[in-house]
Amino acid sequence: MSAIRGLKTAPPALLLALLLLLGCAAKEESGTATTPFITTAAAAPAPKEKKAVPPAAKAGGGKSAGTNSASAVETSVARMLRSAGRNPSPAAQPEAGFILRIPAALGDGEAFLVEFGAGGAQAVDFQWQGKTLTVPAPNPRTGAFQTLLPVALDEKAKTLPLGMTVHWADGKRERFTADLAVKRRSYPVQKLTVESKYVTPPPEVEEKIKRDRMEMRAAVTTFTPRQYWSLPMLRPVPGEVTSLYGLRRVFNNQPKNPHKGLDLDARQDDPVHAAADGVVVLVSDHYYGGNTVVIDHGLGVLTAYLHLSGFNADTGQQVKRGDVIGFIGSTGRVTGPHLHLSLYVMGESINPLPLLSK
């Protein structure tokens, strides 16, 4: 009150100056509480690529192991924004409008789903393990750019970079990165004693085996820039798993290559169904695989069906999920009827089981 009384007795000129000074101070103080301007994804310029920050937590947020520090908690979107020099703060993320879904951990011999979405994105190039996969349009069901990417069987435990180059509607391009940790999986070992003909093929079939491998390699590396597949894929036959993917087999004390597929129990001539929509790219008889069908599901994803007794598909035929493409048999180098199902992603043989319906 004494200060107010003092102001009443002050000269008019001094009183006016003091009032102006107090008004400016009040305006400056109130200005610190306003919301700062946030640049949106569409309006932001495309900065030069910056080194990605290693992930501190699981995708989607959460505390990192062994720390309670709030600074260690960062979502996958925040890490992605930081990698391109964007504002990674939680306040900026909703306005940036980005969607990024990646797994918290990867294992060798597995495929993983990546989903990226942003307003104004026209296409996305995914760079992974020295290969580039271009997704030209978002999935109409999810609105996000989807891709399956592989981790090769027996890949060493390490951190691998995933690159994403976004093609914006205004013609600009922008690159984001995310570091993904790969862990080694433990695969079982199976020791078998069989007839020698199942271990060492006769010399007269060596040329056929080479041709079969070349034909199969050409088929499973097919790339179609369109997505036909959706997850989970259909289980081609309802039978139980009789031999796991990645199984280390030892025949007559001779170690062989790991089992690059999934064996499913079935009866002779039971129908075999397509795991997803696609186009048949191979119908052939192979020495090891017997009667074989390969279906291209788009974006580098293919399935192969081996040891069939007969075919119900032709090369170039478009099939839908659930269509009968062949019948259970025991053709090729097998001891009984079953289905060997293989999944290939960008040319790599991958464990199909996690991607199949129950």
Order of alpha helices (4+ residues) and beta strands (2+ residues): alpha-alpha-alpha-alpha-beta-beta-beta-beta-beta-beta-beta-beta-beta-alpha-beta-beta-beta-beta-beta-beta-beta-beta-beta-beta-beta-beta
